[in-house]
C-alpha cells in the first residue's frame, strides 16, 4: 500500500471514534465516552453503536471519491471492512 492509502486507513479508523465521542458529548446524559463504552459493553450494545459510528466513514468515502482521491477512499474502505470484522466478532462471541 502506498502512503496515501495508509492515510485513508488512518482516517477510516479514527473518524468513527470521533463520531462516537461527539454523539456521547451532545446527545447523552453521560458526557464521558469511556464510561459510556463500559455501559454499552454491560448491556451488550457495543456492536450496534460501532455500526452506527461507521456512517461517518460512508460520508468521508464518498467525499474522497468526488475529490478524485481514490487511494485514500480505498484505505477508508479497508478500515470499514476491518471494523466489520470486529463487529462480526462481537456479535458471535
N, C-alpha and C positions, 0 to 999 in steps of 0.2 A: 504494500500500500504506500501511496505517496504521502508526503507531509500534509497536503491539503485534505486528503481523505481522513487522516488522523485528527485533523481539526474538526471535521464533521462528526467523527466518533465522539470526541470530547464534548462538543456542543450537544449532541444527542444524549449523552449520559448525564450531563449536568442540568439541562433545561427542565426535565420532569421534576427533579428535586426542587428547583426554584419555584416551579408552578405549585408544588405541594406546599412549600413554605408560604407563598402568597395566599393560597387558599386557607391555610390554617390561621394566618395572621388576620385576615379580613373577614372570614365567614364562619368562624367557630368561636366558641366561648373560651377555649383553651389556646392562648397565644404561643405556647411552647411547642414547636414542631416535634421534638424528640419525645415529649410526654404524650403527644397525640399519637405518635407512631407506636408507642408502647400500648396505648389503649386500643389501637386498631389491631395489634397482634393479639391482645387478650380476647377481643370479640371476633377474631378470625375474619377481618375485613381488609387486611393489608393488600391483598392481590387486587381487590376492587379499586382501591384508591390509586394503586400504581397504574392500573389500566386507564383510569381517567386522567392521571397526570401525563400520560403519553400523548394525549391530544395536542399538547404544545409541540411535540415533535412533528405531527402532521402539518401544522401550520408552518413551522420552520422548513420542513422538507419542500413544501410547495413554493415557499419564498425562494429557496435556493435554486429550484428548477426554473423559476421565472427569471432569476438573475443569471442564468446560464452557468451556475457553479455546480456542475454535475458530480464532481468528485466529492464535494462536501455533502451533497444530497445523498450520495452513496454511503458515506460514513454515518449520516444520520439514520438511514435505513438499516444499516448494520447494527447500530446501537439499539434501535427499536426492536429488532429481531432478538437481540441479546436480552432485552427486558422481557420479551415474550417468553423466552426460555425460563427466566426467573419466575415469571407469573405461573407458568405451567408447573414448575417445581413446587411452588407454594400451594397450588390447588391440589396436587396429587399427594404431597406429604404434609 
